[in-house]
């Protein structure tokens, strides 16, 4: 409720007492969403207003003193310097008030939550604004800010006791309080009395600051639970709100974000492990490649040419086995393929076991981090974990990128969608320190590991990205696939090459199984 109309009325009345005939001595910004106003009162005392107008949290604060930074600060609203405050005006039924200065200057404080702004007018005409992102604020007319509404008993009767149209400034908290007083069951006259009683309570309220599950809040009404602050001074109350918001509210918000992030990372690793374990079960249940090759060689006379499968006697299990074949190859060549797969199987099995071990270790790491964050009691304890939640690209950027996007152990990987898209990825979007991958000797997608921080890309990340390159290629059904690894400076494209084709001047090749993607 700190930007509620009724609280701003109390703020405006207090500022009228504090700032009448005070001179504005300083007006500057040293943080993106923060404006500092320094006044000299008639008795020579300083009076500071700190206006924090961020998209996530906007509030006024009134520090006793403030020392301007020696650098990275910018003077704003310079025309107002040394001007004297003549009046503090509160606008009817609006979350806005203004300071009137000598020289027909008006500084409007529009406190609309995440659209809050401070706007300068002279002679009623717009001059400049603090939050330039809110461009429509330049169209505000001072003469039209007041919203006079007839709030009489007669109008209340005409609306049959529905107070919404007469009192649009009642927020959900005030409405809930009104209904808790038996408003719904009351007759019309008693309803009017309830509204008047609440309005009287709001005129000179006791101010509370509460900590609830989703943050720290200022309230003009007494709520359940113990308050962090109780008082009647609105400036002191805002200082308390600001302090508790960042010491408690922001800490809890950051802590909850980390907990959710770590839980999701742990769940993702568990799902990946489950998929690996399913692959292991299939391997155990499947017939070894060497046995299939031996069965083919033993029954070459039973295999017709140009068939994609054949049923043969299985002398290992004393039954019949259906064997898949490459119809373009002879029976002997198919047997050779199975012998080759059997030779690679031990490598594939070792790689599979390495992935299983790594994922089990990763799950334990996430569990430990989750426990440490859950037990944290200060923002300082969270500092070591915050970088883990930071990604190379925001979700908005991900949505705008015209490629497939994958998160591989915290690294962003882009995968081309088609030949032209591959060219776009490699020739335009890929940067100098990114890693480029492609399945060798077959058509497939270009794959790029983003590396804007210019770090050494871990071997495990390269292997998983190589698995993606294998999956999005003509080798996706093979047990192991050779994948080229290179970088921007070793890639070039000549005019005679087709879309998606590049020349690789220097490369490294690794053998990986294609990634499994649901």
C-alpha positions as CSV (number, residue, x, y, z in Angstrom):
1,X,0.0,0.0,0.0
2,X,3.0,2.4,0.0
3,X,1.8,3.7,-3.4
4,X,-1.8,3.7,-2.4
5,X,-3.8,7.0,-2.8
6,X,-4.6,7.3,0.9
7,X,-1.0,6.8,2.0
8,X,0.2,9.3,-0.6
9,X,-2.2,11.8,0.8
10,X,-0.5,11.4,4.2
11,X,2.9,11.7,2.5
12,X,1.9,14.9,0.6
13,X,0.6,16.5,3.9
14,X,3.9,15.7,5.7
15,X,6.0,17.0,2.8
16,X,4.0,20.2,2.8
17,X,5.1,20.7,6.4
18,X,8.8,19.8,5.7
19,X,9.4,21.5,2.3
20,X,7.4,24.8,2.2
21,X,9.9,27.5,1.1
22,X,12.8,25.0,1.0
23,X,15.3,25.4,-1.9
24,X,16.3,22.5,-4.1
25,X,20.1,22.4,-3.9
26,X,20.9,19.1,-5.6
27,X,19.1,16.9,-8.2
28,X,21.0,14.0,-9.6
29,X,21.1,10.3,-10.5
30,X,23.9,7.8,-9.8
31,X,21.9,4.7,-10.4
32,X,19.8,3.7,-13.4
33,X,16.4,3.9,-11.6
34,X,17.2,6.3,-8.7
35,X,16.8,10.0,-8.5
36,X,18.1,12.0,-5.5
37,X,16.6,15.4,-4.5
38,X,18.5,17.4,-1.8
39,X,16.7,20.4,-0.3
40,X,17.8,23.1,2.1
41,X,15.1,24.0,4.5
42,X,14.5,27.5,5.9
43,X,16.2,26.6,9.2
44,X,19.3,25.5,7.3
45,X,18.7,21.7,7.7
46,X,19.2,19.3,4.8
47,X,16.2,17.3,3.6
48,X,16.8,14.4,1.2
49,X,14.4,12.4,-1.0
50,X,15.5,9.2,-2.6
51,X,13.2,8.2,-5.4
52,X,13.7,4.5,-6.4
53,X,11.6,3.9,-9.5
54,X,12.6,0.5,-10.8
55,X,10.3,-1.8,-12.7
56,X,10.4,-4.4,-9.9
57,X,10.1,-2.1,-6.9
58,X,9.3,1.6,-6.7
59,X,9.3,3.7,-3.5
60,X,10.3,7.0,-1.9
61,X,12.9,7.1,0.9
62,X,14.0,9.9,3.1
63,X,17.6,9.4,4.4
64,X,18.9,11.7,7.1
65,X,22.1,12.4,5.0
66,X,23.4,11.4,1.6
67,X,26.9,11.7,0.1
68,X,27.0,12.0,-3.6
69,X,29.5,9.7,-5.4
70,X,32.5,11.4,-7.0
71,X,31.9,9.7,-10.3
72,X,29.1,8.1,-12.4
73,X,26.4,10.6,-11.3
74,X,24.4,12.9,-13.6
75,X,22.7,16.2,-12.8
76,X,19.0,16.2,-13.8
77,X,16.2,18.8,-13.9
78,X,18.9,21.5,-13.8
79,X,16.3,24.3,-14.3
80,X,15.0,23.6,-10.8
81,X,18.2,24.2,-8.9
82,X,18.0,26.8,-6.2
83,X,14.2,27.1,-6.9
84,X,12.0,27.5,-3.9
85,X,9.1,25.1,-3.1
86,X,5.8,27.0,-3.1
87,X,3.3,24.2,-2.6
88,X,2.8,20.5,-2.4
89,X,-0.3,19.4,-4.2
90,X,-2.1,16.1,-3.9
91,X,-4.3,15.1,-6.9
92,X,-7.8,13.9,-6.3
93,X,-8.3,10.1,-6.5
94,X,-4.9,9.7,-8.2
95,X,-1.6,8.1,-7.0
96,X,0.3,11.3,-7.7
97,X,1.3,14.5,-6.1
98,X,3.5,17.4,-7.2
99,X,6.0,20.0,-5.8
100,X,5.3,23.5,-7.1
101,X,8.4,25.7,-7.4
102,X,8.9,29.4,-7.9
103,X,9.1,30.1,-11.6
104,X,6.0,28.2,-12.5
105,X,7.8,24.8,-12.3
106,X,5.9,21.7,-11.3
107,X,7.6,18.4,-10.5
108,X,5.1,15.6,-10.8
109,X,5.5,12.4,-8.8
110,X,3.5,9.7,-10.6
111,X,3.7,6.6,-8.4
112,X,2.0,3.9,-10.5
113,X,4.0,0.8,-9.3
114,X,6.3,-0.4,-12.0
115,X,5.3,2.6,-14.2
116,X,6.3,5.2,-11.7
117,X,8.0,8.3,-13.0
118,X,9.0,11.9,-12.1
119,X,8.0,14.6,-14.7
120,X,8.9,18.3,-15.0
121,X,6.4,20.9,-16.3
122,X,6.7,24.6,-16.7
123,X,3.7,26.9,-17.2
124,X,1.7,23.7,-17.5
125,X,3.7,22.4,-20.4
126,X,5.8,19.2,-20.4
127,X,9.6,19.8,-20.1
128,X,11.3,16.5,-19.4
129,X,11.0,13.2,-17.5
130,X,13.2,10.9,-15.4
131,X,12.3,7.5,-16.7
132,X,12.7,7.9,-20.5
133,X,11.4,4.4,-21.1
134,X,7.9,5.6,-20.2
135,X,7.6,7.8,-23.3
136,X,3.8,8.2,-23.1
137,X,4.3,10.2,-19.8
138,X,5.3,13.1,-22.1
139,X,1.6,13.3,-23.1
140,X,0.3,13.8,-19.5
141,X,-1.7,17.0,-19.0
142,X,-1.4,18.5,-15.6
143,X,-4.9,20.0,-15.9
144,X,-6.4,16.6,-16.3
145,X,-4.8,14.7,-13.5
146,X,-7.4,15.5,-10.9
147,X,-10.3,13.0,-10.9
148,X,-13.1,14.7,-9.0
149,X,-15.8,12.2,-8.0
150,X,-19.1,12.9,-6.2
151,X,-18.8,10.7,-3.1
152,X,-22.0,11.7,-1.3
153,X,-24.7,9.6,0.4
154,X,-27.0,10.4,-2.5
155,X,-24.5,9.0,-5.1
156,X,-24.0,6.0,-2.8
157,X,-27.7,5.4,-2.8
158,X,-27.9,5.8,-6.6
159,X,-25.3,3.1,-6.9
160,X,-27.2,0.8,-4.5
161,X,-24.3,0.5,-2.1
162,X,-21.7,-0.6,-4.8
163,X,-18.8,1.6,-3.7
164,X,-16.4,0.7,-6.6
165,X,-17.4,3.5,-8.9
166,X,-17.3,6.1,-6.1
167,X,-14.1,5.0,-4.5
168,X,-11.9,3.5,-7.2
169,X,-8.9,4.2,-5.0
170,X,-9.8,1.4,-2.6
171,X,-7.3,-1.4,-3.3
172,X,-7.9,-5.0,-2.6
173,X,-6.5,-4.7,1.0
174,X,-9.0,-1.9,1.9
175,X,-11.8,-3.8,0.2
176,X,-11.0,-6.9,2.1
177,X,-11.1,-4.9,5.4
178,X,-14.5,-3.4,4.5
179,X,-16.0,-6.8,3.9
180,X,-14.5,-8.1,7.1
181,X,-16.7,-5.5,8.9
182,X,-19.8,-7.3,7.7
183,X,-20.4,-5.1,4.7
184,X,-22.2,-7.7,2.6
185,X,-24.8,-8.5,5.3
186,X,-25.4,-4.8,6.3
187,X,-28.3,-2.7,5.1
188,X,-27.6,0.3,2.9
189,X,-27.3,2.9,5.6
190,X,-24.9,0.7,7.7
191,X,-22.9,0.1,4.5
192,X,-22.4,3.9,4.1
193,X,-21.4,4.1,7.8
194,X,-18.8,1.4,7.3
195,X,-17.3,3.2,4.3
196,X,-17.1,6.5,6.3
197,X,-15.5,4.7,9.3
198,X,-12.8,3.2,7.1
199,X,-12.2,6.6,5.3
200,X,-11.7,8.2,8.8
201,X,-9.3,5.5,9.7
202,X,-7.3,6.2,6.5
203,X,-7.1,9.9,7.1
204,X,-4.8,9.6,10.1
205,X,-3.7,6.0,10.0
206,X,-1.3,3.9,12.1
207,X,1.2,2.7,9.6
208,X,2.5,-0.9,9.7
209,X,5.2,-2.8,7.8
210,X,4.7,-6.6,7.6
211,X,6.7,-9.5,6.3
212,X,4.5,-12.0,4.5
213,X,5.4,-15.1,2.4
214,X,5.7,-13.2,-0.9
215,X,7.5,-10.1,0.4
216,X,7.6,-7.1,2.7
217,X,4.5,-4.7,2.7
218,X,3.4,-1.4,4.1
219,X,-0.2,-1.3,5.3
220,X,-2.5,1.3,6.7
221,X,-4.6,-1.4,8.4
222,X,-3.7,-3.8,11.1
223,X,-3.2,-7.3,9.7
224,X,-2.7,-10.7,11.4
225,X,0.8,-11.4,12.6
226,X,3.6,-9.3,14.2
227,X,4.6,-6.1,12.4
228,X,8.2,-5.2,11.6
229,X,7.3,-1.6,12.1
230,X,4.4,0.3,13.7
231,X,4.2,4.1,13.8
232,X,2.5,7.3,12.5
233,X,5.4,9.0,10.7
234,X,4.9,8.2,6.9
235,X,8.5,9.2,6.1
236,X,9.9,7.0,8.8
237,X,7.6,4.2,7.7
238,X,8.9,4.4,4.1
239,X,12.5,4.2,5.4
240,X,11.6,1.1,7.3
241,X,9.8,-0.5,4.3
242,X,12.9,0.2,2.1
243,X,15.3,-1.3,4.7
244,X,13.2,-4.4,5.3
245,X,12.4,-4.8,1.6
246,X,16.1,-5.2,0.8
247,X,17.3,-6.9,4.0
248,X,14.4,-9.4,4.2
249,X,12.2,-9.3,1.1
250,X,15.0,-9.3,-1.5
251,X,16.9,-11.9,0.4
252,X,13.9,-14.3,0.5
253,X,13.1,-13.6,-3.1
254,X,16.6,-14.4,-4.2
255,X,16.7,-17.4,-2.0
256,X,13.5,-18.8,-3.4
257,X,14.7,-18.2,-7.0
258,X,17.9,-20.2,-6.2
259,X,15.9,-23.0,-4.6
260,X,13.6,-23.3,-7.6
261,X,16.5,-23.1,-10.0
262,X,18.5,-25.8,-8.2
263,X,15.4,-28.1,-7.8
264,X,14.8,-27.8,-11.6
265,X,18.4,-28.5,-12.4
266,X,18.3,-31.5,-10.1
267,X,15.1,-32.8,-11.6
268,X,16.6,-32.3,-15.1
269,X,19.7,-34.3,-14.2
270,X,17.5,-37.1,-12.7
271,X,15.4,-37.3,-15.9
272,X,18.6,-37.5,-17.9
273,X,19.9,-40.3,-15.6
274,X,16.7,-42.2,-15.9
275,X,17.0,-42.0,-19.7
276,X,20.6,-43.3,-19.6
277,X,19.5,-46.2,-17.3
278,X,16.7,-47.1,-19.8
279,X,19.4,-47.2,-22.5
280,X,21.4,-49.6,-20.2
281,X,18.4,-51.9,-19.8
282,X,17.9,-52.0,-23.6
283,X,21.6,-52.9,-24.1
284,X,21.3,-55.7,-21.6
285,X,18.2,-57.1,-23.2
286,X,19.4,-56.7,-26.8
287,X,21.3,-59.4,-28.7
288,X,25.1,-58.7,-28.9
289,X,26.2,-57.4,-32.3
290,X,28.9,-60.0,-32.6
291,X,26.4,-62.8,-32.2
292,X,24.2,-61.3,-34.9
293,X,27.2,-61.1,-37.2
294,X,28.0,-64.8,-36.5
295,X,24.4,-65.8,-37.2
296,X,24.5,-64.0,-40.6
297,X,27.8,-65.6,-41.5
298,X,26.5,-69.0,-40.6
299,X,23.4,-68.6,-42.8
300,X,24.6,-66.7,-45.8
301,X,22.8,-69.1,-48.1
302,X,19.5,-68.3,-46.5
303,X,19.7,-64.5,-47.0
304,X,18.3,-63.2,-50.3
305,X,19.6,-60.0,-51.9
306,X,18.2,-56.6,-51.5
307,X,16.1,-57.2,-48.3
308,X,15.9,-55.0,-45.2
309,X,15.3,-57.8,-42.7
310,X,15.4,-61.6,-42.5
311,X,14.5,-64.3,-40.0
312,X,17.3,-66.7,-39.3
313,X,17.9,-69.7,-36.9
314,X,19.4,-68.5,-33.7
315,X,21.8,-71.2,-32.4
316,X,22.7,-69.1,-29.3
317,X,19.1,-69.2,-28.0
318,X,17.7,-72.2,-29.9
319,X,15.1,-70.2,-31.7
320,X,14.4,-67.7,-34.6
321,X,15.8,-64.2,-34.7
322,X,14.8,-61.3,-36.9
323,X,17.8,-59.5,-38.2
324,X,17.8,-55.9,-39.7
325,X,19.8,-55.5,-42.8
326,X,20.9,-52.7,-45.2
327,X,19.2,-53.7,-48.4
328,X,21.9,-52.0,-50.5
329,X,24.7,-54.3,-49.0
330,X,25.4,-57.9,-49.5
331,X,24.9,-60.4,-46.6
332,X,28.7,-60.5,-45.9
333,X,28.9,-56.7,-45.9
334,X,26.0,-56.6,-43.4
335,X,27.8,-59.0,-41.2
336,X,30.9,-56.8,-41.4
337,X,28.8,-53.8,-40.2
338,X,27.6,-55.8,-37.2
339,X,31.2,-56.8,-36.4
340,X,32.2,-53.1,-36.6
341,X,29.4,-52.2,-34.3
342,X,30.5,-54.9,-31.9
343,X,34.0,-53.5,-31.9
344,X,32.6,-50.0,-31.1
345,X,30.3,-51.3,-28.5
346,X,32.9,-51.5,-25.7
347,X,33.8,-47.8,-26.3
348,X,30.1,-46.9,-26.4
349,X,29.5,-48.8,-23.1
350,X,32.4,-47.0,-21.4
351,X,31.1,-43.7,-22.6
352,X,27.6,-44.6,-21.3
353,X,29.0,-45.5,-17.9
354,X,31.0,-42.3,-17.8
355,X,27.8,-40.3,-18.5
356,X,25.9,-42.2,-15.8
357,X,28.6,-41.6,-13.2
358,X,28.8,-37.9,-14.2
359,X,25.0,-37.4,-13.9
360,X,24.9,-39.2,-10.5
361,X,27.7,-36.9,-9.3
362,X,25.8,-33.8,-10.7
363,X,22.7,-34.8,-8.8
364,X,24.6,-35.0,-5.6
365,X,26.2,-31.5,-6.3
366,X,22.7,-30.0,-6.9
367,X,21.4,-31.6,-3.7
368,X,24.3,-30.2,-1.7
369,X,23.8,-26.7,-3.1
370,X,20.0,-26.9,-2.5
371,X,20.7,-27.8,1.2
372,X,23.2,-25.0,1.6
373,X,20.8,-22.4,0.1
374,X,17.9,-23.6,2.1
375,X,19.9,-23.1,5.3
376,X,21.2,-19.6,4.3
377,X,20.2,-16.7,6.5
378,X,21.8,-13.8,4.8
379,X,22.4,-12.5,1.2
380,X,26.1,-12.8,1.8
381,X,25.7,-16.6,2.0
382,X,23.8,-16.6,-1.3
383,X,26.5,-14.6,-3.2
384,X,28.5,-17.7,-4.1
385,X,25.4,-19.4,-5.7
386,X,23.9,-16.4,-7.7
387,X,26.4,-16.8,-10.7
388,X,25.2,-20.4,-11.2
389,X,21.7,-19.0,-12.0
390,X,23.0,-16.5,-14.6
391,X,22.9,-17.7,-18.2
392,X,24.6,-16.4,-21.3
393,X,21.3,-15.4,-22.8
394,X,17.9,-14.3,-21.4
395,X,14.7,-16.2,-22.2
396,X,13.6,-13.3,-24.4
397,X,16.8,-13.6,-26.4
398,X,16.3,-17.4,-26.7
399,X,12.8,-16.8,-28.1
400,X,14.2,-14.4,-30.7
401,X,17.0,-16.7,-31.8
402,X,16.1,-18.5,-35.1
403,X,17.8,-21.7,-34.2
404,X,17.1,-24.7,-31.9
405,X,18.4,-23.7,-28.5
406,X,19.7,-26.2,-25.9
407,X,21.1,-25.8,-22.4
408,X,24.1,-28.1,-21.9
409,X,25.3,-27.9,-18.3
410,X,24.6,-24.2,-18.2
411,X,26.1,-23.5,-21.6
412,X,23.9,-22.3,-24.4
413,X,24.1,-24.4,-27.6
414,X,22.5,-23.3,-31.0
415,X,21.6,-25.9,-33.6
416,X,20.8,-25.0,-37.2
417,X,17.4,-26.0,-38.6
418,X,18.2,-26.3,-42.4
419,X,20.9,-25.5,-44.9
420,X,20.2,-21.8,-45.1
421,X,19.7,-21.6,-41.4
422,X,23.1,-23.3,-41.0
423,X,24.8,-20.5,-43.0
424,X,23.0,-17.9,-40.9
425,X,24.3,-19.5,-37.7
426,X,27.9,-20.0,-38.8
427,X,28.5,-17.0,-41.0
428,X,26.5,-14.3,-39.0
429,X,25.6,-15.4,-35.4
430,X,28.7,-17.4,-34.5
431,X,31.4,-15.4,-32.6
432,X,35.2,-15.7,-32.5
433,X,35.4,-17.7,-29.3
434,X,32.4,-20.0,-29.9
435,X,32.9,-23.7,-30.7
436,X,31.6,-25.2,-34.0
437,X,30.6,-28.8,-34.4
438,X,29.3,-30.9,-37.3
439,X,28.9,-34.7,-38.0
440,X,31.7,-35.7,-40.3
441,X,31.2,-36.7,-44.0
442,X,27.4,-36.5,-43.9
443,X,24.7,-33.9,-44.2
444,X,23.6,-32.4,-40.8
445,X,23.0,-29.3,-38.7
446,X,25.7,-26.9,-37.8
447,X,26.1,-26.8,-34.0
448,X,27.6,-23.8,-32.0
449,X,28.5,-23.7,-28.3
450,X,28.1,-20.1,-27.3
451,X,31.1,-18.7,-25.3
452,X,30.7,-14.9,-24.8
453,X,32.8,-15.1,-21.6
454,X,35.7,-16.5,-23.6
455,X,36.2,-19.4,-21.1
456,X,37.6,-22.9,-21.7
457,X,34.7,-25.0,-22.7
458,X,34.6,-28.2,-20.6
459,X,35.2,-31.5,-22.3
460,X,31.8,-32.9,-21.1
461,X,30.0,-29.9,-22.7
462,X,31.8,-30.4,-26.0
463,X,30.9,-34.2,-25.9
464,X,27.2,-33.5,-25.2
465,X,27.1,-30.8,-28.0
466,X,28.8,-33.3,-30.3
467,X,26.0,-35.7,-29.5
468,X,23.5,-33.1,-30.7
469,X,25.5,-32.7,-33.9
470,X,25.3,-36.5,-34.4
471,X,21.6,-36.6,-33.6
472,X,20.8,-33.8,-36.1
473,X,22.6,-35.6,-39.0
474,X,22.3,-38.6,-41.3
475,X,24.2,-40.6,-38.7
476,X,21.6,-40.3,-36.0
477,X,20.8,-44.0,-36.0
478,X,24.4,-45.2,-35.7
479,X,25.9,-46.3,-32.4
480,X,28.8,-43.9,-32.7
481,X,29.3,-40.9,-34.9
482,X,32.5,-39.0,-35.8
483,X,32.0,-35.2,-35.1
484,X,34.2,-32.4,-36.3
485,X,35.2,-29.7,-33.8
486,X,36.5,-26.3,-35.0
487,X,36.3,-22.6,-34.5
488,X,35.3,-19.5,-36.5
489,X,38.7,-18.6,-37.8
490,X,39.1,-22.0,-39.5
491,X,35.8,-21.8,-41.3
492,X,35.2,-20.2,-44.7
493,X,32.7,-20.2,-47.5
494,X,33.4,-19.7,-51.2
495,X,30.9,-18.6,-53.8
496,X,30.7,-22.0,-55.5
497,X,29.5,-23.8,-52.3
498,X,25.8,-24.6,-51.8
499,X,23.8,-23.4,-48.8
500,X,25.0,-25.0,-45.6
501,X,28.4,-26.0,-47.0
502,X,31.6,-24.6,-45.6
503,X,35.3,-25.4,-45.9
504,X,37.0,-26.4,-42.6
505,X,40.8,-25.6,-42.7
506,X,41.6,-27.1,-39.3
507,X,39.6,-29.7,-37.3
508,X,39.6,-32.1,-34.4
509,X,37.4,-35.3,-34.5
510,X,35.8,-37.1,-31.6
511,X,33.6,-40.2,-31.6
512,X,30.3,-39.9,-29.7
513,X,26.9,-41.6,-29.6
514,X,24.0,-39.5,-31.0
515,X,22.1,-37.7,-28.3
516,X,18.7,-39.0,-27.4
517,X,16.0,-36.3,-27.7
518,X,12.4,-36.9,-26.9
